[in-house]
């Protein structure tokens, strides 16, 4: 049998092999693509809003600095920290989410209270919830072998968060959270049970989608020209922006100015108008390249790390496709920001936190390897 010195040497060699196999070459694409997208977002937002001290463009540049700092911090946090403190972090996330409805710090915008005011900034707790819930459920699923037990635990955990989110209301945010939880469950237990559950609850989802403001959004999606100056205005102007851009675009800072929320949810049509089909396809291909790099890391990872790598990937790609689908009239509009590009500090910071976690998942040596 090898003595303790030999075992220690073997562990070091195994750790080094693991780091070399998933080292700087593997993680380069994981952070350079988001950096390109984030920089593009600052440029496009600034081209539409200016560079004065109070402009969204300068604020987005400052938020990017905060996000990159957070990214570096998360890459240095051991994975054991998240596993050990996930319950506490989830309780904090729930408290922040509840403050959007029951606290005087809540910020109401267009009838929805999805933010709280913390000093000079508005903060969206849903980003914290989606990040921490992914980590906690990833740990739970790896410890629970029974698919049915995992489903029951998921429902118990998810229900209070869902009630608060619907109270805000934020149907798009609820769908995003359902998508992340469902993706983690599928990675661990397969797609059969989530598929059956989805079919079973589809009548409830259909009723919810056809109630109140959500019914108006579905009608707008089906035919925005029935109310071109009202509920259909955003969608129509977005399609016009895409058409104006043609192949090469009309140039940065030269886009139309009547598109509401142009630097938020509708930044992709603005990008398409200014940089054309070349610009929009470049963004799409950057996300494709990033996904392939994540998949390569996913295939090399241990089962315990695979589920979180998968979760981080879904948490980035799901809002990407929801945003593109909404602004391109492929699905009803939900008001989802475009990852790394849309204006918004909370979204940007936690998108970069996921990138930091991804890199830690890939580069941290496996104990006993």
N, C-alpha and C positions, 0 to 999 in steps of 0.2 A: 504494500500500500504506500502511496506517496505521503511524505511527511507534510507538516503544516506549511513549510516554506515552499514546497513544490505545489501544493494546492493553491497558495496565494499567488504564485507565479502564473499558474494556469488561469486563474481568475483574471489577472491583469492582462494576459495575452488574449483571453476571450473578450474582455471589455474593449481592448484596442482593436481587435478584429471587427467587433460590432460597430465601433465608431468609424472605422475605415470603410466598412461596407455601407454605412448610412451617414457619411460624414459631410464635409462642406460641399462636395460635388452634388450630393443628393438634395441637400436642403437649399441650395442656391436658388433654384427655380421657385421654391416655396415662399421666399421673401422678396425676391427681386420683382416678380410679377405684381404682387400687391403694391410694391413701392412705385412701379411705373403707373399703375392704375390710380393710386392715391395722388401722385404728382399731376397726372392728367386731370383728375378731379379738381385740384386747386386751380389749375390753369383755366379750365372751362368755366368754373364758378366765377373766377376773377374776371374773365373776359365778358361776363354778363353783368357783374355787379360792381366792378371797379376795385381799386386798391387803396381807398381811403381807410382811415383808422377804424371806422365802424362798419366797413363792408364785409359781407359774408366771405369774400375771397380771402381777406387777411385773417379772419377768424378761422377759416378752414385750414390755412397754413399753420396757424398756431396749434390747432387741434391735432394736426398731423405730427407736430413735434411732441405733443403729449402722448399720442398714440404710439409713436416709435419708442419713447421712453418706457411706456408700459410694456411694449413688446420685448424690449431688452430685459426688463425685470422678470417677466413671465418665463423667458428662456432660462433664467437662473434659478427658478423655484423648483425644488425636487418634486417629482410626481407623488411622493409619499405625503407631501403637504396637502394636496388636493384630496387625496383619499381619506386622510385623517380628519380633515375639517369640513368635509362636504356637507354634513348635516347642519353645522353651524352656519355655513355660508348660504345654504338654502333657506334657513330661517331668516337671515338678514335680507335675502332677496325678496322673500314674501313680505316682510315688513315694509320694504321700500315700495313694493307693488301696491300694498294696501294704502300707502300714503297718497297714491294718485287718486283715490276715491274718498278717503276718510280724513285727510289732513288739510289744514289751511294752507299748506305749501303746494297743493295741487295747482296745476296750470291748465285751464280750460281753453282749448282752441277749436273753434267750429263745433262746439257742443261735445267734444271728446276730452276727457281728462286723462291723458296718457303720460304726462310729465309731472315732475315736481321741481320746484325752484330751490336750488342749493346755492345761495349767495348770488353771484352775477350770472349763473348759467342755468339753463333748463336741462334736466336729467331724465332719461327714459329708463325706468327700472326693468322693462321687459328685456332689455339687452343683458342685464345682470341675471335675470331669471333663466333665459335660454342658455347662457354660458354655464351657470352653476348646475342647473338641472341636468344638462348633458353629462357633466362630470359625475354627479351623484348617481344617476340612473346607470351610467356605464359601470360603476362599481357594483351597484345592486345586481344588475343582470349577470355579471361574471360570478357572483356568489350564489345565485339562485338557479338551480338546474330545472325546476319545474316551470314550464311555459305558462301554465294557468296561474300559478302563484305569482309569477312575475307580472302577469296582466292585472291581477287584482291589486298588487302593490302599486303598479303604475296608476291605476284608476284612483286609488286612495290619495296618492301623492298629487296627482294632476288636478283633481276636482277643485280644491280651494283656489288654486291659481286661475283655473278656467272661470270660476265665478267672478273673481275680481276683474279679469280681463274683459268679460262680457259686460260688467257693470260700467266700464270706462266710457263707451264701448270700443273694442278694437277687434273686429272679426278677423281682419288680416293677420294681426299678431297672434290670435288664437290658432289660426290655421298654420302659421309658422311653427308655433310650439308643438302642435299636434304632429307636424311633419318631422320635426327633429326627434321627438319621442318615438314615433312610429319607425323612423329609420334605424334608431338604436335597437329597437325590439326586433326588427327584421334581420339585422346583422347577427344578432345572437340566436334567435329562435326560428328564423325563416319567415316567409311571407304569408303562409296559409292562414294563420289565426288573425293577423291584422286585416287580411283581405275579407274574411268572413265578417269580422267586426265592422269594417267599413261599409259593407253591404247592409248589415243590420241597422246601423245608425244613419244611413243615407237619407231616410225620410225625415229624420230630425234635422239633419244638416240642410236639407232642401227647404224645410219650413223656416229655419233660421235665416237662410239666405234670401228668402222671399218676404221677410218681415222688415218693415221700417225702411231706413235709408239703404239697406242692402238690396231691397227689391228695386229701388230706383237705379242702383248701380248696374243691376242685371239688365234692366230695360235700356239703360244707356249703352251698355255693351252690345246688345242686340241691334240697336238702331240709334246711334247718337244724333242723327240728323232730325229726329223728332223734336228735339229741344236744342238746337244748335247754339243758342245764346245762353243756355242755362246748364243743365246737368251734362249735356254732351259737348260743351265748349272745350274742355281740356283735351278730350280724346281727339276731336276734330283738329284742333290746333297742333296736336302732336303729330298727327298723320300729315298735315300740311308741312310741318317742319322737316319730316323725313323726305317728303317730295321735293322741297326746296333745295335740299342738300345735294341731290343727284349723286354723282360718283365721287367727286373730289371735295364737295362742300363749298360754301361761300366765304369761308375764312373766319378765323377766331374773332369774336367780338362783333360780328356783323349779322348775327341772327335776329329774328323777329322778337319783339319785346312784349307781345300780348299773350304769351303762354303762362298761365298761372303756375306758381310753385316750380318755375323752370329750373332752379338750382337745387331743388329737392327731389321729389319723385319723378319729375319729367326732365331730368338732366340728359337722359339718353336721346330723346328726340332733339334736344338742343345740340348735343354732340353730333348727331346725324346731320343736322342742318349746317353746322359750322365746318365739320370735317368730312361729311358725305358718307357714302357707303364704305369707302376705304377706312374711315375712322371707326364706324360701328363694327365692321367685320374684324378690324384689328383688336378691338376690345373683346369681341366674342372669342377670337382665336387665342388671346392671352388667357382667358378663363379656361379654354380647352387645354392649353399647355399646362396650366397650373393643376388642373384636375388629373392629367396624366402623371405629373410628378407625384401628386398625393397617392395615386393608385400604386405607383411603383413602391413608395414607402409602405403602403398598406400591405402589400404582398409579402414584404420582408419582415413585418412586425410580428410580435407574439400575439396570441389571442387577446390577452388583457389590454394590449395597447391598440390592437386593431379597431376595437369598438369605439375608442375615443378619436382615433384618426378618421374613421368613418363619420363620426358625429361632427367633427370640426369641418369636414368637407361638405357635408349636407347643410350645415348652418351657414356656409358661405354661398353654396350654389342655389339653395332653395329661394332665398330672397332675390337672387340674380334672375332666376327664371320667372318668379312672380312679377318682378318689376318689368322685365321685357315683355312678358305676356300681356300685362295691363296696358302699357303705353303703345303696344303694337296691335291692340284690339283682338288679341287671341284669347284672353280670359277677362272676366270683369275686373275693373280697376279696384285695387285694394289700398293704395297709398303706401307701398313698400319702397324704401330707399334702395338705390343701386349700390351694392357693396363697394366700398373704397372710393367711390366716385361722387355720390350724392353728398350735398351739404348736410352736416350733422355730426356733432362731436361725439355723442354717446355711441352711435353706430360705428364710427370710425375707430374709436378706442377699443371696443370689444371685438371688432373684426381683427384688429391687429393682435389682441390678446389671444385669439384662436390661432393665429399664425405662430405666436410665441409658444403656445402649448403644443402645436404640431411639431415644431422643431425640437422641443424638449422630449416629446414622445419618441422621436427618431434617434436623438443623439445621446440620451441618458443611458449609460451602460446597464445591462441586465444583471441583477445580482446572481452570482454563481455561474455566470456565463464563461 
